[in-house]
Amino acid sequence: MITTETFIPFALPDIGEAEVEAVAETMRSGWLTTGPRAAAFEESFSSFLGEPELHSLAVNSATAGLHLALEALGVGPGDEVLVPTWTFTATAEVVRYLGAQPVLVDVDESSFNIDLDGAADAVTSRTKAIMPVHFAGLAVDRERLSAFARRFDLAVVEDAAHALPTVSGGRLVGTGTSDVVVFSFYATKTMTTGEGGMVVTKDPQLAARMRTMRLHGISRDVFNRYRSTSPAWHYEVVAPGFKYNLPDTAAAMGLVQLSRAQGMRDRRAAIAARYRSELLDLPLHHPVDAGIGDTHAWHLYVVRLVEQVGSRDDFIAGMGRAGVGCSVHFIPLHKQPYWRDQRGLQDQMFPRASRAYERVVSLPIYSKMSDDEVGHVVSAAQQLLT
């Protein structure tokens, strides 16, 4: 039973005793940094995607993974990378890490995924890559994306921070023709390691570069150095790398979460279905679902209030008074001071994202939500909108 004192947050991690015990066991083992559990997590992740030959690299954040991917692809000063304006700033900031320029592109107004027609208009002789975001867990049309990349001879790095497990074109995101795919395991994501991410590629050369750059540009990681006998202490610094490795304590949690990923996704899908059914007659637009044979990960459930409802912010405040935490995903990058002022960006340059931003609300959705909690969100929305 939900009481007036209960507050339902926008998101909560779904952590059980199995995850707690896995982390505790790792701590007891004495191996806390990147080691055997991180290696097992990488192997298990490739198997989960159904392609054991994939190279999976565990990293300490999806941001780190995106940075590694672009660096391995040779993105640098003078280059441009196409990025949707409807995303978290990490997608664009990693381009700037390398001295390159993110070129923001408007989005489709129903899915909030990158508009590939608009992206085509933004391609120049300096464009090196495109970095689409599978917003909320609904995949970009990967067949069109692949054709787009071939047409303009661009590298593709998929920001799949929201998209585990998402099926697109009958295949899980993480497989396919893109150069690199990057997942997030942040605390609010569909599975979590607290902080962390996974980088996936089929290209052994890209994998080797990212593996080296992940840990200070050293030719052998700490696990191999400490376990090797030829000789154990020797290593070579071959590049000025980064500190992006995932520790075994996080990987231990990730192994358990990965075993539960499909079940947690199914629970999110059930919550999304209930929202769609029980909020059907309210003055709002529901998010687009995946097509037949595909699946949505339902990292987010983003509705758009119709204009007659009034202020989006008033609705969020009203939900808060009713004990329901809502959020907004995202404030488009062209509205953020750094990105706006750097390029002189204006709302009319991104009409669909600018228009949608004023009306979007993210309702709570996480796999440990109880039926009573879902019902309370529904009742609160009904009371405010009817």
C-alpha positions in Angstrom: 0.0 0.0 0.0 1.3 3.4 -1.0 0.9 6.1 1.7 1.1 9.9 1.5 4.5 9.7 3.2 5.9 7.4 0.4 8.0 9.0 -2.3 8.6 7.1 -5.5 11.8 8.2 -7.0 12.4 8.6 -10.7 14.9 5.6 -10.7 16.4 3.1 -8.3 19.0 0.3 -9.0 17.7 -3.3 -8.7 20.3 -4.8 -6.4 19.8 -8.1 -4.5 21.7 -10.3 -2.2 23.4 -12.1 -5.1 25.1 -8.8 -6.1 26.0 -8.0 -2.5 27.6 -11.4 -2.0 29.4 -11.3 -5.3 31.1 -8.0 -4.4 31.8 -9.2 -0.9 33.4 -12.4 -2.3 35.6 -10.3 -4.6 36.7 -8.2 -1.7 37.6 -11.3 0.3 39.6 -12.6 -2.6 42.1 -9.7 -2.3 41.8 -8.8 -6.0 40.1 -5.5 -6.1 41.3 -3.8 -9.3 40.9 -5.1 -12.9 41.5 -8.9 -12.8 39.8 -12.2 -13.3 36.2 -11.0 -12.7 36.6 -8.2 -15.2 37.9 -10.7 -17.7 35.0 -13.0 -17.0 32.5 -10.1 -17.3 33.9 -9.2 -20.7 33.7 -12.8 -22.0 30.1 -13.2 -20.6 29.0 -10.0 -22.2 30.1 -11.1 -25.7 28.3 -14.4 -25.1 25.2 -12.5 -23.9 25.1 -10.7 -27.2 25.3 -14.0 -29.0 28.6 -13.4 -30.7 31.5 -14.8 -28.6 34.0 -13.6 -31.2 33.1 -10.0 -30.3 35.8 -8.0 -28.4 34.2 -6.6 -25.2 36.2 -4.2 -23.0 35.0 -3.3 -19.6 35.5 0.4 -18.7 34.7 2.6 -15.8 32.0 4.6 -17.7 30.3 4.8 -21.0 31.9 8.2 -21.4 35.3 6.6 -21.2 34.2 4.0 -23.7 33.0 6.6 -26.2 36.3 8.5 -25.8 38.3 5.3 -26.4 36.3 4.5 -29.5 36.8 7.8 -31.1 40.5 7.9 -30.3 41.0 4.4 -31.7 39.2 5.5 -34.9 41.7 8.3 -35.3 39.3 11.2 -34.6 41.4 14.4 -34.0 41.7 18.1 -34.5 39.9 19.4 -37.5 37.5 16.5 -37.7 33.8 16.6 -37.2 31.5 14.0 -35.6 27.7 14.1 -36.1 25.8 13.9 -32.7 22.1 14.3 -31.9 21.2 17.4 -29.9 18.9 15.2 -27.8 21.4 13.5 -25.6 23.4 13.8 -22.4 26.5 16.1 -22.8 28.9 13.1 -22.6 28.1 12.1 -26.2 29.4 15.4 -27.4 32.1 16.2 -24.9 34.2 13.2 -25.8 34.6 14.7 -29.3 36.0 17.8 -27.8 38.5 15.7 -25.7 40.2 14.9 -29.0 40.1 18.4 -30.3 37.4 17.6 -32.8 34.1 19.3 -33.3 30.7 17.7 -32.5 28.1 18.8 -35.1 24.6 18.7 -33.5 21.7 17.3 -35.5 18.0 17.6 -34.9 16.0 14.5 -34.0 12.8 12.6 -35.1 10.0 14.1 -33.0 8.4 10.8 -32.2 11.4 8.7 -31.2 13.9 11.5 -30.3 16.5 9.5 -32.2 18.9 11.3 -34.6 17.3 12.5 -37.9 19.4 10.9 -40.6 18.1 13.2 -43.3 19.2 16.1 -41.2 22.5 14.4 -40.6 23.0 14.1 -44.3 22.7 17.8 -44.7 25.3 18.3 -42.0 28.0 16.2 -43.6 31.1 18.1 -44.8 34.5 17.2 -46.0 35.7 17.2 -42.4 33.0 14.7 -41.1 34.8 11.6 -39.8 32.1 9.8 -37.8 28.5 9.6 -36.7 27.5 8.8 -33.1 23.8 8.1 -32.8 22.1 7.5 -29.5 19.5 4.8 -29.0 17.3 7.1 -26.9 15.4 5.6 -24.0 16.2 2.1 -25.3 14.6 2.3 -28.7 17.2 1.6 -31.4 18.0 3.9 -34.3 17.1 2.2 -37.6 20.4 0.4 -37.9 19.9 -0.6 -41.5 19.5 3.0 -42.5 22.4 4.0 -40.3 24.7 1.5 -42.0 23.6 2.7 -45.4 24.2 6.3 -44.3 27.7 5.4 -43.1 28.6 3.7 -46.4 27.2 6.6 -48.4 29.4 9.2 -46.7 32.3 6.8 -45.8 31.9 7.5 -42.0 32.8 5.5 -39.0 29.9 4.6 -36.7 30.1 4.6 -32.9 26.7 3.7 -31.3 26.0 5.3 -28.0 24.0 2.4 -26.6 23.9 3.8 -23.0 20.1 3.1 -22.9 20.0 0.1 -25.0 20.6 -3.1 -23.1 19.0 -5.4 -24.1 17.5 -3.9 -27.2 16.7 -5.9 -30.3 16.7 -4.1 -33.6 16.3 -5.8 -37.0 16.1 -9.1 -35.2 19.5 -8.7 -33.5 20.7 -7.3 -30.2 22.2 -3.8 -30.3 25.9 -4.5 -29.9 26.0 -6.8 -32.9 25.9 -5.6 -36.5 28.1 -3.5 -38.8 29.0 -0.5 -36.6 32.6 0.1 -35.8 32.1 0.3 -32.0 29.1 0.1 -29.7 29.2 1.5 -26.1 27.0 0.5 -23.2 26.5 2.2 -19.8 26.1 0.6 -16.4 25.5 3.7 -14.4 23.3 3.4 -11.4 20.1 4.4 -13.2 20.6 2.2 -16.3 18.9 -1.1 -17.2 21.7 -3.0 -15.5 24.4 -1.5 -13.2 27.8 -1.8 -11.8 27.4 1.5 -9.9 29.7 3.2 -12.4 30.9 1.5 -15.5 30.4 0.5 -19.1 31.3 -1.9 -21.9 32.8 -1.3 -25.3 32.1 -3.8 -28.1 33.8 -4.1 -31.5 34.4 -6.8 -34.1 37.6 -5.1 -35.2 40.7 -6.7 -33.5 42.8 -3.7 -34.3 40.3 -1.2 -32.7 40.0 -3.6 -29.7 43.8 -3.7 -29.3 44.1 0.1 -29.4 41.3 0.6 -26.9 42.6 -2.1 -24.6 46.0 -0.4 -24.5 44.7 3.1 -24.1 42.3 2.0 -21.4 45.2 1.7 -18.9 47.9 4.3 -19.4 48.9 3.2 -22.9 50.6 0.1 -21.3 51.1 -2.9 -23.5 50.0 -5.4 -20.8 47.2 -4.9 -18.3 47.7 -5.3 -14.6 46.1 -8.7 -14.4 48.4 -10.2 -17.1 51.5 -8.5 -15.6 50.8 -9.8 -12.1 50.0 -13.3 -13.4 52.6 -13.7 -16.0 55.9 -15.5 -15.6 57.9 -14.0 -18.5 58.8 -11.7 -16.6 55.9 -10.5 -14.4 57.3 -7.0 -13.8 58.0 -6.0 -17.3 55.7 -3.7 -19.4 56.0 -1.1 -22.1 54.3 2.3 -22.4 53.4 2.6 -26.1 51.1 5.7 -26.0 49.9 8.4 -23.6 46.8 6.5 -22.4 44.0 7.0 -19.9 42.8 5.4 -16.7 39.6 3.8 -17.8 39.7 0.3 -16.5 36.8 -1.3 -14.5 37.7 -2.9 -11.1 36.8 -6.4 -10.2 34.4 -5.3 -7.5 32.2 -3.6 -10.1 32.6 -6.5 -12.6 31.4 -8.9 -9.9 28.2 -7.0 -9.6 28.0 -6.8 -13.4 28.2 -10.5 -13.8 25.2 -11.0 -11.6 23.3 -8.1 -13.2 24.0 -9.5 -16.7 22.4 -12.8 -15.7 19.3 -10.9 -14.7 19.3 -8.4 -17.6 16.5 -10.0 -19.6 14.3 -10.4 -16.6 14.8 -6.8 -15.5 14.1 -5.6 -19.1 10.9 -7.7 -19.1 9.7 -6.0 -15.9 10.4 -2.6 -17.4 8.4 -3.6 -20.4 5.5 -4.7 -18.2 5.5 -1.3 -16.5 5.6 0.5 -19.8 2.7 -1.5 -21.1 0.7 -0.6 -18.0 1.4 3.1 -18.4 0.4 2.9 -22.0 -2.9 1.1 -21.2 -3.9 3.0 -18.0 -2.9 6.5 -19.2 -4.2 6.0 -22.7 -7.1 8.6 -22.4 -5.0 11.3 -20.9 -3.8 14.4 -22.8 -0.3 13.2 -23.5 1.6 11.3 -26.2 3.2 8.0 -25.3 6.7 6.9 -26.4 7.1 4.9 -29.6 7.5 1.2 -29.1 9.7 -1.1 -31.1 8.4 -2.8 -34.2 7.3 -6.4 -34.5 10.1 -8.8 -33.8 12.2 -6.1 -32.1 12.3 -4.9 -28.5 12.6 -1.7 -26.5 14.9 -1.7 -23.4 12.6 0.8 -21.6 15.4 2.6 -19.8 13.1 5.6 -19.9 9.4 6.2 -20.3 9.1 9.7 -21.8 5.7 11.2 -22.4 4.8 14.5 -24.1 2.1 16.6 -22.6 -0.3 18.2 -25.2 -0.2 21.9 -25.3 -3.6 22.4 -23.7 -2.4 20.8 -20.4 -0.4 23.8 -19.4 3.1 23.9 -18.0 5.2 20.8 -18.0 7.0 22.1 -14.9 3.7 22.5 -13.1 2.9 18.9 -13.9 6.3 17.7 -12.5 5.7 19.8 -9.4 2.3 18.3 -9.0 3.6 14.8 -9.3 6.2 15.6 -6.7 3.5 16.8 -4.3 1.7 13.5 -4.9 4.9 11.6 -4.0 6.2 10.8 -7.5 9.6 11.8 -8.8 9.7 12.7 -12.4 12.5 14.0 -14.6 13.3 15.5 -18.0 15.4 13.7 -20.7 17.0 15.6 -22.1 17.7 19.3 -22.1 18.9 19.4 -25.7 22.6 20.3 -26.1 21.9 23.3 -28.2 20.2 24.8 -25.1 23.2 24.3 -22.9 25.5 27.3 -22.5 28.7 25.7 -23.6 27.4 24.1 -26.8 25.0 27.0 -27.5 27.6 29.8 -27.1 30.5 27.9 -28.8 28.6 27.7 -32.1 25.9 30.4 -31.8 23.2 27.7 -31.8 19.5 28.8 -31.7 16.3 26.9 -31.2 15.1 27.4 -34.7 18.1 25.4 -36.0 16.6 22.4 -34.1 12.9 22.9 -34.4 11.7 19.4 -33.4 14.0 19.0 -30.4 13.2 22.6 -29.2 9.5 22.1 -29.5 9.5 18.7 -27.8 11.7 19.8 -25.0 9.0 22.1 -23.6 6.5 19.2 -23.2 8.5 16.0 -22.2 8.3 14.3 -18.8 10.1 11.1 -17.8 7.9 8.9 -15.6 9.5 6.6 -13.0 10.4 3.2 -14.5 12.8 0.7 -12.9 12.6 -3.0 -12.6 12.1 -3.2 -8.8 9.0 -1.0 -8.9 6.1 -2.7 -7.2 2.7 -3.0 -8.8 1.4 -0.6 -6.0 4.1 1.9 -6.9 3.2 1.8 -10.6 -0.5 2.2 -9.7 0.4 5.2 -7.6 2.2 6.9 -10.5 -0.9 6.2 -12.7 -3.3 7.6 -10.1 -1.2 10.7 -9.6 -1.1 11.4 -13.3 -4.8 10.8 -13.7 -5.7 13.2 -11.0 -3.5 15.9 -12.5 -4.6 15.5 -16.1 -8.3 14.8 -15.8 
